[in-house]
Amino acid sequence: MRKATRWTALARLWLAAALLASLAGCATVQVSGPDGKPAAASDNAAIQQAGALARNDAALSGQAKIDNARQIDRLLSGLDDATLAREAKALAADDPLYNFAGRALLRRGLPLPRPFDRSAQWGFDTSKRAPADRDGYRPPNKLAVLLPLSGSLATAAAPVRDGLLAGYYGERRQRPDIHFYDTAGTPGGAVAAYAKAAAEGSDFVVGPLGRDEVSALFNQGNLSVPMLALNRGNVAPPAGNASFSLAPEDEAISAAEYLIANRIRHVLVLTSGDATMRRAAEAFRERFGERGGTVADTLTTSETADGFGPVLQAAVAKGPIDAVFLAVKGNQARPLVPLLAGAGLGGKPRVATSQLTSGTGKPEQDRVLDGIIFPSDAWSVRGTPGLPSASLTEQTLPTARGGAARLFAFGYDAWMIAAYLERLATSAEGEVKGATGELSIDGFGNVIRTPAWSTFSGGLVVPAGRSGG
């Protein structure tokens, strides 16, 4: 166990509940609308089918539950924004479909018509906490942070730790006691660290970081101390717990929504042989198809750039292509951009994941990436209230430099979620403007991140819509 006082240097540097999730769908047939009056049944076929599936969701488990949720998401994805918002507003207060419809709205960056009903799922007693401030700040009394401070994930954990402490020490109001527990990056280590934190009186837990670590805890079911996991598990968060992730799959879904909002309907997908990038490409393909778009073709760029040109031209010849989605890293994208131009796609919109910045950093080489749009953290390109600028921070803190800056922002947002969780969970307007983007929480305990959008200009990363130097 490590105490925050070991990082007092960070305190000088920065001058400056529970969630609930998983309403899991109550199996009750809707009785009344949000205003207490009888709710009229929808005549929309997709809503009718999705509602029937949602009412059955609570009785399912395992893969059957996952498949059921995906089918509901597919049905809702086929609705335009106005229809989805109207149908969500008309759902009865206790209708289990509202959790799914609300999540669909948040993923599109649209407002909720009302908060998620979490009355039976709050999961822990907040009565011993100080009253919330006007802005919703209501932190726990004793915060445990579970991170792999040793082992193979320690390098990734360091910027997450320092970002969290930047937020912690930057807050001048009452702060909780904070204790760090080393999970060593293993499922067993995470379970042991969680048990120790609970035994020592922690009333909220942030972490662990590894996917297997999170799965080990989520699979235990009911957890005595609520938790904000810093990754997705292989099951949904148990009721009263949440998960926050920077998964490329989530960014791919954001990219699909971005293109749909810009009336793009035919997209060519380029991906590398990397497993992470393949998952991102698949997530994009699935969401884009659900939203009415067509993936004209999916090409893997594992061949050399010289050999890829004819493959690309053959794909273009098959049919219309309105835009290109690139699930590749920056050093892989650089040789592809001239090939796209040669195939007649140079003037088409190009969207990528944030992995586009991996392998970059030399403007003279990265100019070729100019104009490609990708989701990014808000802190690096626009700044975040409460944090010094990214350029200033990286001069004094190694864990905020280069690719680690994104994890630093992630750690800062983990603190923000822990401190504002009650507001996030109980208000329809409970979003928090974090360092990685605008944050909200769906009805199942998943943090939804609306990212900032950036592009390259003159080989430098700038906010989309602005020119670089």
Wavefront OBJ file of the C-alpha trace (Angstrom):
o trace
v 0.000 0.000 0.000
v 1.277 3.459 -0.848
v -0.094 6.698 0.496
v -0.601 9.849 -1.531
v 1.799 11.734 0.731
v 4.640 10.023 -1.099
v 3.808 12.225 -4.051
v 3.907 15.592 -2.257
v 6.086 16.900 -5.071
v 3.056 16.699 -7.293
v 1.108 18.745 -4.752
v 3.600 21.549 -5.185
v 3.464 21.144 -8.947
v -0.256 21.713 -9.118
v -1.120 25.079 -7.780
v -3.765 25.166 -9.406
v -22.870 6.650 -4.797
v -22.215 4.524 -6.477
v -23.041 4.134 -9.612
v -25.304 2.149 -10.543
v -25.498 0.670 -13.385
v -27.155 -2.106 -14.715
v -30.711 -1.462 -14.126
v -30.429 -4.680 -15.974
v -33.811 -4.086 -17.154
v -36.698 -4.636 -14.872
v -39.072 -7.183 -16.333
v -42.116 -5.062 -15.470
v -44.444 -4.133 -18.321
v -44.689 -0.348 -18.623
v -47.548 1.176 -16.680
v -47.075 4.917 -16.591
v -45.201 7.578 -18.508
v -42.516 9.924 -17.160
v -45.215 12.357 -16.026
v -47.089 9.644 -14.106
v -49.845 9.363 -16.710
v -50.531 6.103 -18.556
v -47.999 5.641 -21.340
v -49.306 4.955 -24.806
v -47.740 2.009 -26.598
v -45.417 3.021 -29.424
v -46.463 2.214 -32.970
v -42.801 2.089 -34.059
v -41.932 -1.499 -34.996
v -38.275 -1.200 -33.943
v -39.268 0.181 -30.535
v -41.831 -2.584 -30.084
v -39.258 -5.287 -30.848
v -36.558 -3.638 -28.744
v -38.978 -3.234 -25.844
v -39.862 -6.920 -25.862
v -36.167 -7.832 -25.811
v -35.444 -5.349 -23.024
v -38.192 -6.767 -20.816
v -36.556 -10.171 -21.142
v -33.028 -8.913 -20.510
v -33.045 -9.311 -16.725
v -33.707 -13.051 -17.040
v -30.634 -13.613 -19.243
v -26.970 -14.105 -18.430
v -23.672 -14.774 -20.141
v -23.503 -14.742 -23.941
v -27.286 -14.760 -24.255
v -27.432 -11.433 -22.406
v -24.668 -9.966 -24.559
v -26.415 -11.062 -27.769
v -29.739 -9.708 -26.538
v -28.213 -6.292 -25.807
v -26.561 -6.197 -29.223
v -29.869 -6.914 -30.919
v -31.538 -4.088 -28.983
v -28.698 -1.753 -29.964
v -29.098 -2.731 -33.625
v -32.803 -1.952 -33.545
v -32.263 1.427 -31.910
v -29.370 2.263 -34.221
v -31.747 2.170 -37.180
v -33.723 5.118 -35.782
v -32.837 8.670 -36.755
v -31.950 11.142 -34.000
v -35.360 12.788 -33.798
v -37.238 9.484 -33.644
v -34.900 8.027 -31.037
v -35.212 11.122 -28.833
v -38.999 11.195 -29.163
v -39.445 7.504 -28.422
v -37.052 7.631 -25.447
v -38.975 10.533 -23.947
v -42.270 8.659 -24.324
v -41.068 5.529 -22.505
v -42.578 4.841 -19.099
v -40.462 5.696 -16.078
v -39.951 2.018 -15.256
v -39.533 0.749 -18.806
v -36.287 -1.284 -19.061
v -35.845 -0.095 -22.639
v -35.015 3.399 -21.378
v -31.520 2.318 -20.301
v -30.779 1.144 -23.827
v -32.384 4.145 -25.512
v -30.567 6.522 -23.166
v -27.240 4.878 -23.942
v -27.920 5.237 -27.669
v -28.617 8.943 -27.173
v -25.413 9.487 -25.202
v -23.339 7.691 -27.839
v -24.689 10.129 -30.424
v -23.889 13.088 -28.198
v -27.597 13.797 -27.659
v -29.178 14.849 -24.335
v -31.219 12.563 -22.126
v -34.902 13.467 -21.734
v -34.628 12.522 -18.034
v -32.101 10.867 -15.716
v -31.717 7.115 -15.556
v -33.786 5.616 -12.746
v -31.172 4.442 -10.259
v -33.289 4.504 -7.089
v -33.001 0.779 -6.426
v -29.415 0.465 -7.622
v -27.448 3.229 -5.903
v -25.430 0.524 -4.177
v -23.779 2.314 -1.264
v -24.596 4.715 1.517
v -23.608 8.344 0.903
v -25.086 9.609 4.159
v -21.678 9.791 5.838
v -20.253 11.985 3.094
v -20.232 15.744 3.292
v -23.119 17.355 1.377
v -22.512 17.951 -2.299
v -21.275 21.374 -3.376
v -23.322 23.399 -5.841
v -21.328 22.007 -8.774
v -21.940 18.411 -7.642
v -18.547 17.812 -6.046
v -19.034 15.070 -3.443
v -15.962 12.863 -3.136
v -15.703 9.687 -1.044
v -14.242 9.776 2.449
v -11.477 7.230 1.842
v -10.417 6.499 -1.717
v -8.480 3.369 -2.707
v -6.627 3.332 -6.024
v -5.725 -0.097 -7.408
v -2.935 0.075 -10.001
v -0.168 -2.244 -11.238
v 2.676 -0.267 -9.675
v 4.961 -3.224 -10.403
v 4.969 -5.778 -13.200
v 4.464 -5.479 -16.945
v 1.724 -2.836 -16.709
v 3.662 -0.515 -14.390
v 4.776 1.740 -17.247
v 1.168 2.354 -18.266
v 0.093 2.813 -14.641
v 2.557 5.621 -13.880
v 0.882 8.330 -16.022
v -2.564 7.191 -14.843
v -1.395 7.544 -11.226
v 0.127 10.978 -11.803
v -2.877 12.264 -13.725
v -5.173 11.184 -10.905
v -2.946 12.890 -8.356
v -2.864 16.036 -10.476
v -6.620 16.265 -10.152
v -6.527 15.297 -6.484
v -3.966 17.918 -5.470
v -5.442 20.523 -7.790
v -8.710 20.388 -5.816
v -8.646 22.913 -2.970
v -11.800 21.755 -1.280
v -12.022 18.871 1.160
v -10.350 15.782 -0.291
v -10.618 12.142 0.760
v -7.794 10.184 2.308
v -6.201 8.363 -0.613
v -4.278 5.093 -0.562
v -2.592 3.253 -3.439
v -2.547 -0.547 -3.663
v -0.254 -2.470 -6.004
v -2.097 -5.133 -8.035
v 1.130 -6.275 -9.787
v -0.934 -6.484 -12.985
v -2.440 -9.898 -12.219
v -6.053 -10.979 -11.567
v -5.046 -12.493 -8.233
v -3.195 -9.334 -7.282
v -6.233 -7.213 -8.108
v -8.560 -9.398 -6.022
v -6.169 -9.293 -3.073
v -5.668 -5.529 -3.348
v -9.419 -4.952 -3.478
v -9.991 -7.123 -0.404
v -7.294 -5.239 1.511
v -8.739 -1.864 0.523
v -12.207 -2.930 1.665
v -10.843 -4.292 4.962
v -9.047 -1.016 5.620
v -12.226 1.024 5.349
v -12.175 2.437 1.823
v -15.615 3.568 0.694
v -14.744 3.839 -3.012
v -12.230 2.131 -5.290
v -10.679 3.376 -8.540
v -9.074 0.662 -10.664
v -7.762 -1.839 -11.457
v -6.267 -1.127 -14.883
v -5.809 -4.449 -16.707
v -8.702 -6.071 -18.554
v -8.114 -9.440 -16.853
v -7.898 -7.718 -13.465
v -11.249 -5.996 -14.026
v -12.872 -9.218 -15.210
v -11.670 -11.057 -12.101
v -13.431 -8.540 -9.850
v -16.579 -8.078 -11.942
v -17.084 -11.844 -12.062
v -17.345 -11.907 -8.291
v -20.767 -10.301 -8.642
v -21.767 -8.164 -5.680
v -18.831 -6.061 -4.471
v -18.845 -4.689 -0.929
v -17.179 -1.404 -1.938
v -18.268 0.319 -5.170
v -15.662 0.567 -7.882
v -14.765 2.591 -10.956
v -12.801 0.079 -13.031
v -10.285 1.551 -15.459
v -11.012 -0.919 -18.232
v -13.842 -3.017 -19.633
v -14.317 -6.481 -18.192
v -15.613 -9.582 -19.956
v -18.952 -8.987 -18.203
v -20.901 -5.827 -17.482
v -20.191 -3.924 -14.252
v -22.160 -5.354 -11.326
v -24.941 -3.086 -10.080
v -23.500 -0.112 -8.215
v -20.170 -0.173 -10.089
v -18.820 1.503 -13.208
v -16.153 1.104 -15.848
v -14.144 3.704 -17.757
v -11.998 2.857 -20.752
v -10.068 4.373 -23.642
v -10.767 1.344 -25.816
v -10.133 1.826 -29.570
v -13.490 0.095 -30.146
v -15.229 3.024 -28.425
v -13.350 5.482 -30.630
v -14.349 3.516 -33.707
v -17.994 3.813 -32.655
v -17.502 7.575 -32.231
v -15.983 7.708 -35.720
v -19.000 5.894 -37.165
v -21.370 8.339 -35.459
v -19.249 11.255 -36.706
v -19.519 10.102 -40.321
v -23.246 9.367 -40.075
v -23.816 12.853 -38.624
v -21.991 14.237 -41.656
v -24.243 12.276 -44.040
v -21.515 9.861 -45.153
v -22.997 6.561 -46.322
v -20.248 4.570 -48.144
v -16.899 4.051 -46.425
v -13.720 2.146 -47.214
v -12.041 0.688 -44.115
v -8.267 0.273 -43.931
v -6.792 -1.655 -41.014
v -3.461 -3.177 -40.066
v -2.837 -6.738 -38.935
v -2.665 -5.588 -35.313
v -5.332 -7.275 -33.159
v -6.332 -4.007 -31.490
v -6.799 -2.270 -34.817
v -8.799 -5.197 -36.181
v -11.166 -4.911 -33.210
v -11.539 -1.207 -33.910
v -12.300 -1.893 -37.575
v -14.905 -4.487 -36.635
v -16.545 -2.140 -34.112
v -16.702 0.557 -36.790
v -18.141 -1.809 -39.375
v -20.837 -3.024 -36.998
v -21.929 0.407 -35.781
v -21.745 2.042 -39.217
v -23.904 -0.728 -40.655
v -26.418 -0.452 -37.806
v -26.719 3.266 -38.498
v -27.574 2.699 -42.144
v -24.111 3.060 -43.660
v -22.309 0.662 -45.989
v -18.717 -0.506 -45.678
v -17.679 -0.760 -49.314
v -14.680 -2.939 -48.448
v -12.250 -3.686 -45.629
v -8.592 -3.907 -46.619
v -5.736 -5.073 -44.424
v -2.580 -3.072 -45.002
v -0.159 -5.798 -43.950
v 1.321 -5.839 -47.451
v 4.053 -3.366 -48.327
v 2.883 0.065 -49.410
v 4.081 -0.522 -52.978
v 2.087 -3.726 -53.227
v -1.024 -2.230 -51.684
v -1.755 0.283 -54.443
v -3.352 -2.164 -56.910
v -5.457 -3.719 -54.120
v -6.703 -0.265 -53.172
v -7.523 0.692 -56.746
v -9.453 -2.544 -57.232
v -11.549 -1.769 -54.153
v -12.299 1.735 -55.425
v -13.446 0.306 -58.756
v -16.130 -1.806 -57.052
v -18.448 1.040 -56.161
v -18.973 4.430 -54.546
v -16.749 5.481 -51.638
v -17.613 8.668 -49.752
v -14.933 8.489 -47.042
v -12.105 6.383 -45.612
v -11.795 5.041 -42.056
v -8.215 4.266 -41.041
v -7.673 1.844 -38.154
v -3.892 2.184 -38.388
v -1.052 3.915 -36.558
v 0.551 7.074 -37.863
v 3.726 5.439 -39.117
v 1.537 2.963 -41.041
v -0.713 5.709 -42.400
v 2.037 7.886 -43.849
v 2.807 5.639 -46.857
v -0.921 5.004 -47.411
v -1.953 8.619 -47.906
v -0.259 9.034 -51.336
v -1.849 5.746 -52.421
v -5.283 7.052 -51.428
v -4.677 10.125 -53.567
v -3.522 7.972 -56.454
v -6.710 5.931 -56.225
v -8.858 9.057 -56.428
v -9.656 9.265 -52.710
v -7.369 12.165 -51.814
v -10.243 14.610 -51.565
v -12.555 12.343 -49.575
v -13.056 12.730 -45.806
v -10.635 10.565 -43.843
v -11.305 9.595 -40.220
v -9.116 7.521 -37.898
v -8.799 6.477 -34.255
v -6.420 8.252 -31.901
v -3.874 5.552 -32.730
v -3.102 7.742 -35.743
v -0.806 9.761 -33.455
v 1.238 6.672 -32.556
v 4.563 6.737 -34.355
v 4.329 10.457 -35.087
v 6.029 13.535 -33.628
v 8.142 14.829 -36.525
v 6.135 17.533 -38.327
v 8.207 17.337 -41.493
v 7.182 13.676 -41.858
v 3.671 14.024 -40.476
v 2.551 16.716 -42.935
v 1.323 13.912 -45.152
v -1.346 13.198 -42.506
v -2.787 16.712 -42.754
v -6.574 16.724 -42.896
v -7.186 13.308 -41.320
v -9.668 13.719 -38.456
v -9.483 11.602 -35.312
v -10.851 11.587 -31.744
v -8.419 12.941 -29.199
v -8.237 13.997 -25.585
v -9.416 17.547 -24.962
v -6.482 18.450 -22.718
v -3.749 18.082 -25.346
v -5.424 20.214 -27.999
v -7.817 22.548 -26.185
v -6.782 22.559 -22.541
v -8.791 21.537 -19.480
v -9.898 23.815 -16.630
v -7.984 22.887 -13.491
v -4.971 21.488 -15.343
v -1.909 23.354 -16.611
v -1.496 23.108 -20.376
v -0.168 19.853 -21.781
v 2.878 21.628 -23.237
v 3.785 23.110 -19.846
v 3.152 19.896 -17.932
v 5.309 17.737 -20.168
v 8.303 20.006 -19.488
v 8.302 19.067 -15.798
v 6.633 15.671 -15.653
v 7.948 12.756 -17.757
v 4.718 10.780 -17.328
v 2.819 13.496 -19.248
v 5.013 13.379 -22.357
v 4.336 11.839 -25.751
v 1.980 8.894 -25.817
v 1.766 8.906 -22.007
v -0.152 12.215 -22.096
v -3.333 10.388 -23.040
v -3.041 8.083 -20.022
v -2.263 11.086 -17.827
v -5.541 12.675 -18.981
v -7.295 9.354 -18.360
v -6.051 9.314 -14.763
v -7.196 12.891 -14.222
v -10.673 11.963 -15.437
v -10.755 8.944 -13.127
v -10.440 11.378 -10.219
v -13.154 13.617 -11.691
v -15.571 10.704 -12.040
v -14.919 9.571 -8.466
v -15.473 13.113 -7.166
v -18.595 13.846 -9.242
v -20.091 10.359 -9.492
v -23.349 11.211 -7.748
v -23.988 14.105 -10.134
v -23.074 11.984 -13.145
v -25.372 9.189 -12.028
v -28.475 11.132 -11.018
v -28.815 14.085 -13.393
v -29.872 14.147 -17.032
v -27.420 17.036 -17.447
v -24.716 15.424 -15.332
v -21.887 15.513 -17.862
v -18.399 16.430 -16.685
v -15.948 18.148 -18.999
v -12.871 16.041 -18.474
v -9.370 15.930 -19.889
v -10.200 13.074 -22.297
v -13.529 14.574 -23.419
v -17.045 15.106 -22.133
v -18.005 12.328 -19.719
v -21.381 10.819 -18.857
v -22.554 7.459 -17.482
v -25.138 5.229 -19.102
v -27.739 3.157 -17.287
v -25.458 0.113 -17.174
v -22.446 1.682 -15.461
v -20.343 2.434 -18.534
v -18.674 5.814 -18.800
v -19.498 7.307 -22.198
v -16.817 9.637 -23.524
v -17.601 12.204 -26.186
v -14.098 12.963 -27.478
v -12.662 16.143 -28.849
v -11.910 15.986 -32.592
v -8.473 16.821 -33.897
v -6.559 16.759 -37.145
v -3.050 17.241 -38.462
v -2.167 20.621 -39.946
v 1.391 21.333 -41.009
v 2.316 18.026 -39.391
v 1.035 19.188 -35.995
v -2.017 18.041 -34.079
v -4.596 20.843 -33.817
v -8.308 21.006 -33.040
v -10.376 20.045 -36.076
v -11.444 23.146 -37.936
v -8.346 25.186 -37.056
v -5.072 25.631 -38.875
v -1.741 24.761 -37.464
v 1.462 26.734 -37.542
l 1 2 3 4 5 6 7 8 9 10 11 12 13 14 15 16
l 17 18 19 20 21 22 23 24 25 26 27 28 29 30 31 32 33 34 35 36 37 38 39 40 41 42 43 44 45 46 47 48 49 50 51 52 53 54 55 56 57 58 59 60 61 62 63 64 65 66 67 68 69 70 71 72 73 74 75 76 77 78 79 80 81 82 83 84 85 86 87 88 89 90 91 92 93 94 95 96 97 98 99 100 101 102 103 104 105 106 107 108 109 110 111 112 113 114 115 116 117 118 119 120 121 122 123 124 125 126 127 128 129 130 131 132 133 134 135 136 137 138 139 140 141 142 143 144 145 146 147 148 149 150 151 152 153 154 155 156 157 158 159 160 161 162 163 164 165 166 167 168 169 170 171 172 173 174 175 176 177 178 179 180 181 182 183 184 185 186 187 188 189 190 191 192 193 194 195 196 197 198 199 200 201 202 203 204 205 206 207 208 209 210 211 212 213 214 215 216 217 218 219 220 221 222 223 224 225 226 227 228 229 230 231 232 233 234 235 236 237 238 239 240 241 242 243 244 245 246 247 248 249 250 251 252 253 254 255 256 257 258 259 260 261 262 263 264 265 266 267 268 269 270 271 272 273 274 275 276 277 278 279 280 281 282 283 284 285 286 287 288 289 290 291 292 293 294 295 296 297 298 299 300 301 302 303 304 305 306 307 308 309 310 311 312 313 314 315 316 317 318 319 320 321 322 323 324 325 326 327 328 329 330 331 332 333 334 335 336 337 338 339 340 341 342 343 344 345 346 347 348 349 350 351 352 353 354 355 356 357 358 359 360 361 362 363 364 365 366 367 368 369 370 371 372 373 374 375 376 377 378 379 380 381 382 383 384 385 386 387 388 389 390 391 392 393 394 395 396 397 398 399 400 401 402 403 404 405 406 407 408 409 410 411 412 413 414 415 416 417 418 419 420 421 422 423 424 425 426 427 428 429 430 431 432 433 434 435 436 437 438 439 440 441 442 443 444 445 446 447 448 449 450 451 452 453 454 455 456 457 458 459 460 461 462 463 464 465 466 467 468 469
